[in-house]
Amino acid sequence: MAEFSEQDEIIQKIENLKNKISSYQSACEQKLHDSECKLKSSLQENEALRRENSNLKEKMCSWQRRIASSIGMIKTDK
């Protein structure tokens, strides 16, 4: 009879360990999902900032040409 009780205790411990492993796995999967979402969002933000930076550089160059032209430093083909 004691043997069954010991087996039941071992089975219960194994089940508890399985449940803990499952909980940890779920938590890890959630953290991974959250990290992937943050990464995707960061990549999208990075791309938007890259485009904005490119546009600002183009505008800056345009203004530099206008200023240089207005003070006679360069000649424009008009």
C-alpha positions in Angstrom: 0.0 0.0 0.0 2.9 2.4 0.8 4.3 1.6 -2.6 1.2 3.0 -4.3 1.2 6.1 -2.1 4.9 6.7 -3.1 4.1 6.1 -6.8 1.2 8.6 -6.5 3.4 11.1 -4.9 6.0 10.7 -7.6 3.3 11.0 -10.3 2.0 14.2 -8.6 5.5 15.7 -8.5 5.9 14.9 -12.2 2.6 16.5 -13.0 3.5 19.6 -11.0 6.8 19.8 -12.9 5.0 19.4 -16.3 2.7 22.2 -15.3 5.6 24.5 -14.2 7.4 23.7 -17.5 4.2 24.5 -19.4 3.8 27.8 -17.5 7.4 28.8 -18.2 7.1 27.9 -21.8 4.0 30.0 -22.2 5.7 32.9 -20.5 8.7 32.6 -22.7 6.5 32.4 -25.8 4.6 35.5 -24.7 7.9 37.4 -24.1 9.2 36.3 -27.5 6.0 37.5 -29.2 6.2 40.8 -27.4 9.8 41.2 -28.4 9.0 40.4 -32.0 6.2 43.0 -32.0 8.6 45.6 -30.5 11.2 44.7 -33.1 8.7 45.0 -36.0 7.5 48.3 -34.6 11.1 49.6 -34.2 11.9 48.5 -37.8 8.9 50.4 -39.1 9.8 53.5 -37.1 13.4 53.3 -38.3 12.2 53.1 -42.0 9.9 56.1 -41.5 12.8 58.1 -39.9 15.1 57.1 -42.7 12.6 58.4 -45.3 12.1 61.6 -43.3 15.9 62.1 -43.0 16.3 61.6 -46.8 13.5 64.1 -47.5 15.1 66.6 -45.1 18.5 66.2 -46.8 16.9 66.8 -50.2 15.2 70.0 -48.9 18.5 71.1 -47.3 20.4 70.7 -50.5 17.7 72.6 -52.4 17.8 75.4 -49.9 21.6 75.5 -50.1 21.5 75.7 -53.9 18.9 78.5 -53.6 21.0 80.5 -51.1 24.2 80.0 -53.1 22.3 81.1 -56.3 20.8 84.1 -54.6 24.2 85.4 -53.4 25.8 84.7 -56.7 28.0 81.8 -55.8 26.6 79.5 -58.4 24.8 80.0 -61.7 21.6 78.2 -62.3 20.4 77.0 -65.7 17.2 78.9 -66.1 
